[in-house]
């Protein structure tokens, strides 16, 4: 088995059927699908069975972003671990081939991250987020990119396990850090670079994925993100380290939102809450 596609599920809903259908329509065929389910009460497990996914169940309280991904990797038969979330959907039938080919063709590439495009019904503020952080241009990261962990964390949001492929031998050396509440993917990417492996961002390996957060849920999400930032980088947000980048992001966003003028006021409040949540998270006593 060359590839293990690992999906963490809980009440994935009917969209899960579309995901598995799209996976099984890929041009690359040498893969297994491994589902780690943490207490679904809907049709998730039934749908997984229909598509002959190998299923492993855990209790809801046992779920943890890092631990559960490590569990999936330990159960995987493939030489390449592909992670995709239950709410993502490959854009086309070449997604898997495009995601894993760099790992097969280049010994220096340890991890590949694919592009994410917002679903059509996503709020403009979140559409901009995905447009900004998941560009159309391919990118390769090396050891040098890990020199400033704070900069790495903020500028390489695309290092996301929503859509990623990892050589299993690399995971066996590094594994996901289990003392983090989130951003285990950013930490894994950073440690991969520090060990000398290279990372590719491959925009041709593309999935639909996005969230329509409320203002309050966006605040909570970024508060947790700020905690993870401090845990992983051990840095604070200062004018020199982060605030300038955030300001640049907001400047680009409001130019983008100008064509959605009715969203400008909402966008201002939304982003203020996100920035506040992140800064408070960084400075909290975690």
LINRAZI-V951065 format. One record per pair of residues at least 4 apart in sequence whose ideal C-beta (glycine too) atoms are under 6 Angstrom apart, sorted by the first residue. I is the first residue (numbers start at 0). J is the second residue. Records with the same first field share a line. If there is no record, write none. Layout:
# LINRAZI-V951065
I->J + J
This chain:
# LINRAZI-V951065
0->31 + 76 + 77
1->29 + 77 + 78
2->30 + 77 + 79 + 81
3->31 + 33 + 75 + 76 + 77 + 80
4->30 + 32 + 81
5->33 + 71 + 82
6->34 + 85
7->35 + 67
8->34 + 36 + 43 + 85
9->37 + 38 + 39
10->39 + 41
11->15 + 43 + 85
15->43 + 46 + 85
16->46
17->88
18->88
19->50
21->88 + 89
24->92
25->92 + 95
26->92 + 93 + 96
27->95 + 96
31->76
32->52
33->53 + 71 + 75
34->47 + 52 + 54
35->55 + 67 + 71
36->56
37->57 + 59 + 62
38->59
39->43 + 44
42->46
47->52 + 54
57->61
62->67
63->67
64->181 + 183
65->175 + 176 + 177 + 179 + 183
66->177
68->175
69->174 + 175
72->80 + 170
75->80
78->167
79->99 + 102 + 164
80->165 + 167 + 170
81->164
82->160 + 163
83->87 + 162
84->161
87->161 + 206 + 208
88->206 + 207
89->94 + 206
90->205
93->97
94->204
96->100
97->201 + 203 + 204
98->111 + 113 + 164 + 204
99->164
100->104
101->105 + 108 + 111 + 199
102->108 + 111 + 164 + 166
107->197
108->197 + 199
109->166 + 169 + 191 + 196
110->165 + 191 + 198
111->164 + 199 + 201
112->157 + 158 + 163 + 200
113->162 + 201 + 204
114->133 + 202 + 205
115->129 + 133 + 161 + 206 + 208
116->207
117->121 + 125 + 126 + 129 + 209
118->207 + 209
121->125 + 126 + 209
122->211
123->256 + 259 + 262
124->266 + 269
125->209
127->131 + 252 + 255
129->133 + 209
132->156 + 157
133->157
135->202
137->202
138->200
139->197 + 199
140->144 + 198
141->197
142->192
144->151 + 192
145->151 + 189 + 192 + 193
148->189 + 232
149->232 + 234 + 240
150->154
151->155 + 189
152->185 + 228 + 232
153->241 + 244
157->200
158->184 + 185 + 188
159->184
160->184
161->208
162->206
165->169 + 170
173->190
175->183 + 187
176->186
179->183 + 227 + 230
180->223
181->223 + 227
182->227
186->231
188->198
191->196
212->216 + 217
214->269 + 272
217->272 + 273
218->272 + 276
221->273 + 276 + 277
222->276 + 279 + 280
224->277
225->277 + 280 + 281
226->280 + 285
227->231
228->232 + 281
229->281
234->240
236->241 + 242 + 278 + 281
238->242
249->270
256->262 + 263 + 266
262->266
265->269
